[in-house]
Each structure stands twice: as C-alpha cells, then as structure tokens.
Amino acid sequence: MGAVLLAFFFGALGFHKFYLGYHKQGICMLVLFVLGYVFLGLPSMVIAVIALVEFVIYLFKSDVEFEQEYVLESRPWF
C-alpha cells in the first residue's frame, strides 16, 4: 500500500522506486523529472505518465502478486 500511495503522490519523483529498493531507477526518474524543466517539460511529462501507469498497475495487483513480482522477483519497471 505504501508503494501505491507514493506512486500516486510522488511518482514522478521516483519515491515509490526508492521505497521498493530500486535506487537506480528512482534516481533515473528523479533526475529526468528535474532536468525536464530545462527541456521544456517533455521528459517530466514522460516520467509522470510512467509513474501514473505504475500507480494503476500497483493499485490493481493483489498483495500476493505485488510481493511476488516487485519484492521477490525484483522487477523494477512495470
């Protein structure tokens, strides 16, 4: 549930990735989002869409499926 809330409120900043232990992916999302302002916001919008997709995926997975895919199998994206 924590990852779902973080993906919803702070997803574009990659906080849900840090929470799940995916530090490289979290740094990637954070840097691309912040640098997005330099490039007229396009990278920021792409990262925001990715975060929204991940939020929806996290929301509709059962607890067992979520733990299997993102905790045990270490699946960092989608």
RAMO-V479144 format. One record per backbone hydrogen bond with DSSP energy under -1.0 kcal/mol. CO is the residue of the C=O (numbers start at 1). NH is the residue of the N-H. E is the energy in kcal/mol with one decimal. If there is no record, write none. Layout:
CO,NH,E + CO,NH,E
//
This chain:
1,5,-2.2 + 2,6,-2.4 + 3,7,-2.3 + 4,8,-1.9 + 5,9,-2.7 + 6,10,-2.4 + 10,13,-1.0 + 10,15,-1.4 + 11,14,-1.7 + 14,18,-1.7 + 15,19,-2.3 + 16,20,-1.6 + 17,22,-2.7 + 18,21,-1.1 + 21,23,-1.3 + 22,26,-2.1 + 23,27,-2.7 + 24,28,-2.3 + 25,29,-2.4 + 26,30,-2.5 + 27,31,-2.9 + 28,32,-2.4 + 29,33,-2.2 + 30,34,-2.4 + 31,35,-3.0 + 32,36,-1.0 + 34,37,-1.1 + 35,38,-1.2 + 35,39,-1.1 + 36,41,-3.3 + 39,42,-1.3 + 41,45,-2.2 + 42,46,-2.2 + 43,47,-2.4 + 44,48,-2.3 + 45,49,-2.2 + 46,50,-2.3 + 47,51,-2.5 + 48,52,-2.2 + 49,53,-2.5 + 50,54,-2.5 + 51,55,-2.4 + 52,56,-2.2 + 53,57,-2.4 + 54,58,-3.0 + 55,59,-2.5 + 56,60,-1.8 + 62,66,-2.8 + 63,67,-2.5 + 64,68,-2.4 + 65,69,-2.6 + 66,70,-2.8 + 67,71,-1.4 + 67,72,-2.8 + 68,73,-1.8 + 69,75,-1.7
//
